[in-house]
Amino acid sequence: MTYPYMPNPVTRAVTFRRLLILFILLLLFTAAAALIQFAWLGPSLSLEIPIDMSVRWMQLITTLLSFLLPALCWALLERRSTPSPLATSRPSPATWLLYGLAVGLLMVMPNTLLTELNASIPQPNWASEMDKRVQEASYALLAVDTLPGYLVNTLVIAIAPAICEELFFRGALQQSLLRLMRSPHAAIWICAAFFSLIHFQLSGFVPRLALGAALGYLAYYSRSVWPAIIMHFTNNFIAVTLATIAYRNGDIEQFDHPAPWIAWPFAMLCMGLIIAFFVRTDRKVKNSLL
C-alpha cells in the first residue's frame, strides 16, 4: 500500500541536491531582502504605533524575495521532471478548495488555545527577548484603523504570505521531502516544523506547527497547493480583521486573548473536527488503494 505521492520521476540523489539548492536560494534571497531593508529603512527599525507605511511595503518585498523567488527558481529546475513542479494544478475534486476554507476557519480557535499553552512554557532569556521583539513587530504591522490600511494589511499579511509561503513550503519543500522520505507523515511534519521555526518565535512554535501540519495534509491529499493557500489566507485574514477591530476598540492585544470559557470548548470541538476530517480522508485514500 502506498500513499498518493506527487509525480516523481527523478532520483533521490537529484532531489537531495535540488533540496540543497532550494535552501541556498532561500538564504541568498533572504540576505538580499535584508540588504534592501537596511538601505531603505536604515539599521534600526522603528516599531512605534502607528508604524510607517514603508515598513509594510518592505514586509511585502521580504515575503516575495524570501519565499516566492526561491520557489520559482526551484520550479525551473523541476520543470522537466513534473508537469506541476509546485503542485499548482487544480485540485480534484474542486471541493478541496472548500475544505481549505473550512479547515482555515476551524483552526482559528485551536491556534489561539495552543498559543496560550505555548506561551506558558518557560523559555531562556534570549528566546524571550526575540519573541518579544517579533510580537512587537506583529502588533505594529497589524495596528491600523483605516480602510486603506486594512486593505494594505490584507495584501501584505494575508494574500502575499498565503501564496508565497505555500508555494515554497508545500509546493517546493514538502514535495522534495516526500520524494526523500518513506513516510509522508514524517515529511509533512518536518516541513511543518521548519515552517514554524522560520517565523523565529518560540512562543508560537506549537500553534504554527499544528497550522503547518494542517496545511501540509491539505496539499498532500488534494495534490495541490491551492487548498493550503486558501486555508493560509483564511487564517491570516481573520487575524488581520480581528486585530483591526481590536485596535479600533483601543487594545491591539485583545484580539488573540479570548475569554478561556469561550476558547477551550470551541478549540477542542474544532480540533476534533479537523482531526476527524484528516483521519477519514486517510482511510478513504487507503481503501482506494486496496
C-alpha positions in Angstrom: 0.0 0.0 0.0 1.3 3.4 -0.9 0.2 7.0 -0.4 -0.5 9.3 -3.3 2.9 10.9 -3.9 3.3 13.9 -6.2 4.8 13.0 -9.7 8.3 11.8 -9.0 10.5 10.6 -12.0 13.7 12.0 -10.5 16.1 10.1 -8.3 16.6 10.7 -4.6 20.1 11.9 -5.2 18.9 14.6 -7.7 16.1 15.5 -5.3 18.5 15.9 -2.4 20.8 18.2 -4.5 17.9 20.3 -5.6 16.7 20.5 -2.0 20.1 21.9 -1.0 19.7 24.4 -3.9 16.3 25.4 -2.5 17.8 26.2 0.9 20.7 28.1 -0.7 18.2 30.2 -2.7 16.3 30.9 0.5 19.4 32.2 2.2 20.5 34.3 -0.8 17.2 35.9 -1.4 16.6 36.5 2.3 20.0 38.1 2.6 19.1 40.3 -0.4 15.9 41.3 1.3 17.8 42.2 4.5 20.2 44.4 2.4 17.3 46.2 0.8 15.7 46.8 4.2 19.0 48.2 5.5 19.4 50.5 2.6 15.7 51.7 2.6 14.8 51.8 6.3 18.2 52.1 8.0 19.9 49.9 10.6 17.3 50.4 13.4 13.6 49.7 12.6 11.1 51.8 14.5 8.1 49.7 15.7 6.2 52.6 17.2 2.4 52.6 16.6 1.3 53.8 14.1 4.1 52.3 12.1 5.3 53.9 8.9 3.7 52.5 5.7 7.1 51.9 4.2 7.7 49.1 6.8 4.6 47.3 5.4 5.8 47.6 1.8 9.2 46.3 3.0 7.5 43.3 4.6 5.8 42.6 1.2 9.2 42.8 -0.6 10.7 40.5 2.0 7.9 37.9 1.5 8.3 38.0 -2.2 12.1 37.7 -2.2 12.4 35.1 0.6 9.8 32.6 -0.4 8.3 33.3 -3.9 11.5 33.7 -5.8 13.3 30.7 -4.4 10.2 28.6 -5.1 10.0 29.8 -8.7 13.8 29.2 -9.3 13.3 25.7 -7.8 10.4 25.1 -10.2 12.6 25.9 -13.1 14.9 23.1 -12.1 11.9 20.8 -11.8 10.0 21.8 -14.9 11.2 18.7 -16.9 10.6 16.3 -14.0 6.9 17.0 -13.4 4.2 18.9 -15.2 3.3 20.8 -12.0 6.6 21.4 -10.1 4.9 23.5 -7.3 1.7 21.4 -7.3 -0.2 24.4 -8.7 -2.6 22.2 -10.7 -6.3 22.4 -9.8 -7.3 20.0 -7.0 -9.5 17.2 -7.9 -12.3 17.3 -6.8 -12.6 21.1 -6.6 -14.4 20.7 -3.3 -10.9 20.6 -1.8 -11.0 24.4 -2.1 -14.0 24.5 0.2 -12.2 22.1 2.6 -9.3 24.5 2.7 -11.7 27.3 3.7 -13.4 25.2 6.3 -10.1 24.0 7.9 -8.9 27.6 7.9 -12.0 28.7 9.8 -11.8 25.8 12.2 -8.1 26.4 13.0 -8.7 29.9 14.5 -9.7 28.9 18.0 -7.3 25.9 18.3 -4.4 28.2 17.3 -5.4 30.7 19.9 -5.5 28.0 22.6 -2.2 26.5 21.5 -0.7 29.9 21.6 -1.8 30.4 25.2 -0.4 27.0 26.1 2.9 27.5 24.3 3.4 30.9 25.9 3.2 29.3 29.4 6.3 27.1 28.6 9.4 28.7 30.2 12.0 30.0 27.8 15.6 31.1 28.0 16.1 34.9 28.2 17.4 35.1 24.6 14.3 33.4 23.3 12.0 35.6 25.4 13.7 38.7 24.1 13.5 37.6 20.5 9.8 36.6 20.9 9.0 40.0 22.5 10.6 41.7 19.5 8.7 39.6 17.0 5.4 40.2 18.9 6.0 44.0 18.9 6.6 43.9 15.2 3.4 41.9 14.7 1.3 44.3 16.7 2.9 47.3 14.9 2.1 45.8 11.5 -1.5 44.9 12.5 -2.4 48.2 14.1 -4.5 50.0 11.6 -7.8 51.8 11.9 -8.5 53.0 8.3 -9.9 51.1 5.3 -6.7 51.8 3.1 -4.5 50.5 6.0 -6.7 47.4 6.4 -6.6 46.7 2.7 -2.8 47.1 2.6 -2.5 44.7 5.6 -4.8 42.2 3.8 -2.3 42.2 0.9 0.9 42.2 3.0 -0.1 39.9 5.8 -2.9 37.7 4.3 -2.6 37.4 0.5 1.1 37.6 -0.1 2.2 35.1 2.6 -0.5 32.7 1.7 0.7 32.5 -1.9 4.4 32.9 -1.4 4.9 30.7 1.7 2.7 27.9 0.4 4.5 27.8 -2.9 7.8 27.5 -1.0 6.8 25.2 1.9 4.1 23.0 0.5 4.9 23.4 -3.2 8.7 23.1 -3.2 9.9 21.9 0.2 7.2 19.4 1.1 7.3 17.8 -2.4 11.1 17.4 -2.1 10.7 15.8 1.4 8.0 13.4 0.1 10.4 12.1 -2.5 13.2 11.6 0.0 11.3 10.0 2.9 9.4 6.7 3.2 6.7 8.2 5.4 4.6 11.0 4.0 3.6 11.9 7.6 7.2 12.4 8.6 7.7 14.7 5.5 4.6 16.7 6.3 5.6 17.2 10.0 9.2 18.1 9.2 8.1 20.6 6.7 5.6 22.0 9.3 8.4 22.2 11.9 10.6 24.2 9.5 7.6 26.4 8.6 7.2 27.2 12.3 10.8 27.7 13.1 11.4 30.2 10.3 8.9 32.6 11.9 11.5 33.0 14.7 9.0 33.0 17.6 9.4 30.0 20.0 6.3 31.1 22.0 4.3 30.5 18.8 6.1 27.3 17.7 3.4 24.8 18.7 0.4 26.6 17.0 2.4 27.2 13.9 3.5 23.6 13.9 -0.2 22.5 14.0 -1.1 25.0 11.3 1.8 23.9 9.1 0.7 20.2 9.5 -2.9 21.0 8.5 -1.6 22.9 5.5 0.6 20.0 4.6 -2.1 17.4 4.8 -4.4 19.6 2.7 -1.7 19.9 0.0 -0.8 16.2 0.2 -4.3 14.7 0.0 -5.5 17.2 -2.7 -2.2 17.1 -4.6 -2.5 20.8 -5.0 -1.2 23.9 -3.0 -4.5 25.8 -3.7 -6.5 24.4 -0.7 -3.5 25.2 1.5 -3.3 28.7 0.1 -6.9 29.3 0.8 -6.5 27.9 4.3 -3.4 30.1 5.0 -5.2 33.2 3.6 -8.3 32.5 5.7 -6.2 32.1 8.9 -4.2 35.3 8.3 -7.2 37.3 7.0 -9.1 36.6 10.2 -6.1 37.7 12.3 -5.9 41.0 10.3 -9.6 41.6 10.7 -9.7 40.9 14.4 -6.6 42.9 15.0 -8.1 45.9 13.2 -11.3 45.7 15.2 -9.3 45.4 18.5 -7.1 48.4 17.6 -10.1 50.5 16.8 -11.5 49.5 20.2 -8.3 50.7 21.9 -6.4 47.5 22.6 -4.5 45.8 19.8 -3.5 42.9 22.1 -7.1 41.8 22.9 -7.7 40.1 19.6 -5.6 37.0 20.4 -6.7 36.6 24.0 -10.3 35.5 24.1 -12.0 34.5 27.3 -11.0 31.0 28.4 -14.6 29.8 28.8 -15.1 30.5 25.1 -11.7 29.4 23.9 -11.4 25.9 25.4 -14.7 24.2 24.4 -14.7 25.7 20.9 -11.0 24.9 20.4 -11.5 21.3 21.4 -14.5 20.9 19.2 -12.8 22.5 16.2 -9.6 20.4 16.7 -11.7 17.3 16.9 -13.4 18.1 13.7 -10.1 18.7 11.9 -8.6 15.5 13.1 -11.7 13.5 12.2 -11.6 15.0 8.7 -8.0 14.1 8.0 -8.4 10.6 9.6 -11.4 10.0 7.4 -9.6 11.2 4.3 -6.6 9.0 5.1 -8.9 6.0 5.4 -10.6 6.8 2.1 -7.1 7.0 0.4 -6.0 3.7 1.9 -9.3 2.0 0.8 -9.0 3.3 -2.7 -5.5 1.7 -3.0 -6.6 -1.8 -1.7 
